[in-house]
């Protein structure tokens, strides 16, 4: 009951933003479970390229509030990995007019296993997905909001 009370005590804009973040995190997580990544990637590019918002509308918000909402919503969605969070944040930022970039980094551990990490940057700053040992990943930019 305290989570509900905290949610209801938020301002109207914050409740809307958090609801939108929960929608996107759930949608992205489900898509990643049932579809190949290349299909999810294609769908996200189309959603971002469409006019208006998709799903719950997003009022003009600061990038920090969008990141806050995605992080909080991700705590309540099973397996909301860095990729899920990065895709949801990228969608929300892009649909809100923020020219974010989505990156996927890959690395090989000393034992030879493959690792990957996803993050979102805006104006040269990592907004979501920052790690302590970030430099070990070789980055590939998957999507760039400026070119849409």
C-alpha positions in Angstrom: 0.0 0.0 0.0 2.9 2.4 0.6 4.0 2.2 -3.1 0.5 3.1 -4.2 0.4 6.0 -1.6 3.8 7.2 -2.8 2.6 7.1 -6.4 -0.6 9.0 -5.6 1.4 11.6 -3.7 3.4 12.4 -6.8 2.4 15.4 -8.9 0.1 14.8 -11.9 3.0 15.2 -14.4 5.2 12.8 -12.5 2.4 10.2 -12.3 1.9 10.5 -16.1 5.6 10.2 -16.8 6.0 7.2 -14.5 3.0 5.6 -16.1 4.4 6.2 -19.5 7.8 4.8 -18.5 6.1 1.7 -17.1 4.2 1.2 -20.4 7.5 1.5 -22.4 9.6 -0.7 -20.1 6.9 -3.4 -20.2 6.4 -3.1 -23.9 10.1 -3.3 -24.7 10.7 -6.1 -22.2 7.8 -8.2 -23.8 9.1 -7.4 -27.3 12.6 -8.6 -26.4 11.2 -11.8 -25.0 9.2 -12.7 -28.1 10.9 -11.1 -31.1 14.5 -11.1 -32.5 16.4 -7.9 -31.6 16.6 -6.8 -35.2 12.8 -6.8 -35.4 12.6 -4.8 -32.1 15.2 -2.4 -33.4 13.2 -1.9 -36.6 9.9 -1.3 -34.7 11.5 1.2 -32.4 12.9 3.2 -35.3 9.4 3.3 -36.9 7.8 4.3 -33.6 10.3 7.2 -33.2 9.9 8.2 -36.8 6.1 8.4 -36.5 4.4 11.7 -35.7 3.1 12.3 -32.2 3.4 10.0 -29.2 2.6 6.3 -29.1 1.0 4.8 -26.1 0.7 7.1 -23.2 1.4 10.8 -24.0 4.5 12.4 -22.6 4.4 16.0 -21.6 7.5 18.1 -22.0 9.8 16.8 -19.3 13.4 17.1 -18.5 15.7 14.3 -19.5 16.5 13.7 -15.8 12.9 13.1 -15.0 12.6 10.6 -17.9 15.6 8.7 -16.7 14.2 8.7 -13.2 10.9 7.3 -14.4 12.6 4.6 -16.5 14.8 3.5 -13.6 11.9 3.4 -11.2 9.6 1.6 -13.6 12.4 -0.9 -14.4 12.5 -2.0 -10.7 9.0 -3.4 -11.1 9.4 -5.2 -14.4 11.0 -8.7 -14.3 14.3 -8.9 -16.3 14.4 -5.2 -17.2 18.0 -5.4 -18.2 20.3 -2.6 -19.3 19.0 -3.2 -22.9 15.4 -2.9 -21.8 16.1 0.3 -19.9 18.2 1.8 -22.6 15.6 1.1 -25.3 12.7 2.5 -23.2 14.7 5.6 -22.2 15.8 6.2 -25.9 12.2 5.9 -27.0 10.9 8.3 -24.4 13.7 10.8 -24.9 13.4 10.7 -28.7 9.6 11.1 -28.7 10.1 14.0 -26.4 12.4 15.8 -28.9 15.7 14.9 -27.2 18.4 13.9 -29.7 19.7 10.9 -27.7 21.9 8.1 -29.0 21.6 4.4 -28.2 24.8 2.4 -27.9 25.5 -1.3 -27.5 28.9 -2.3 -26.2 30.5 -5.7 -26.4 33.4 -7.2 -24.6 35.2 -10.5 -24.0 36.1 -11.6 -20.5 39.4 -13.1 -19.6 37.7 -16.5 -19.6 36.5 -15.9 -23.1 32.8 -15.3 -22.5 30.9 -12.7 -24.3 29.4 -9.7 -22.5 27.3 -6.8 -23.7 26.0 -3.6 -22.3 23.5 -1.0 -23.5 23.4 2.7 -22.7 21.9 6.0 -23.8 23.9 9.2 -24.3 22.8 12.8 -24.9 25.2 15.6 -25.6 28.2 13.4 -24.8 26.8 12.4 -21.3 25.6 8.9 -20.4 22.1 9.3 -19.1 21.3 5.6 -18.4 23.5 2.6 -18.3 26.7 4.0 -16.8 29.0 1.4 -15.3 32.2 1.6 -13.3 34.2 -0.5 -15.8 32.5 1.1 -18.8 35.7 1.4 -20.9 36.0 -2.3 -21.4 33.1 -2.3 -23.9 33.7 -1.6 -27.6 30.7 0.7 -28.4 28.5 0.5 -31.5 25.9 3.3 -32.0 22.6 1.6 -32.9 20.4 4.6 -33.1 20.9 8.3 -33.3 18.0 10.7 -32.6 19.7 13.5 -34.5 19.3 11.6 -37.8 15.6 10.8 -37.4 
